Amino acid sequence: MKLYYFALSGHAHRAHLFLSLLGIDHELVHVDMVNGEHKSPEFLKLNSFGQVPVLEDGDLVIADSIAIMVYAAKKVGATNWLPEDAADLAQVQRWLSVAAGEIAYGPCAARLLTLFGAKFDANDVIARAHGVLKLIDDRLSNRDWIALDHPTAADIALYSYIANAPEGNVALDPYTHVLAWLKRIEALPGFVPFETSSVGLRAAS
């Protein structure tokens, strides 16, 4: 497998992390997004949206981080990460939707503003980030994992942008349950860290 990847993309990191946790061998192919490689004709043949990550598995091409996670889990039969049971799968899917929704428009957007100068209202996206972090912290107040009683694709989908939320001026200090959950994910066999940047609350003093 080849994973087209940009090190500062949380979407790319979640796909890379999930493949690593599942023990799936894959080659990282760096996409130079800073210089617009993701908008080149060659890359747009892989993903017409011009986004990373993209997974190539032989002749099969899959775009979108969540789609890649679903494919990977199904391909290797990792039902512990993506359950077959209808009720359990619904719980995982609920939080995959949060990763694609509230996380994207909160912690992810706040970080895009500081890292790449995205045109968002800082107060708005930071407030959105704290809103979803409060909900997740409450959810984790009496449980170790977000969806089920063990780690699932839902935890991994949420991880990257929450872990690097301080880069978007979103403080994690108030969310003690979230901080403990981050450490549990980071202790999983096969964990790979998300590259950090000295912006936002992580800016060098």
Salt bridges, closest charged atoms under 4 A:
ASP57 OD2 - LYS75 NZ 2.48
GLU84 OE2 - LYS74 NZ 3.04
ASP124 OD2 - ARG128 NE 3.13
ASP138 OD2 - LYS134 NZ 2.80
ASP144 OD1 - ARG184 NH1 3.77
ASP149 OD1 - HIS150 ND1 2.89
GLU167 OE1 - ARG111 NE 2.74
GLU167 OE2 - ARG202 NH1 3.12
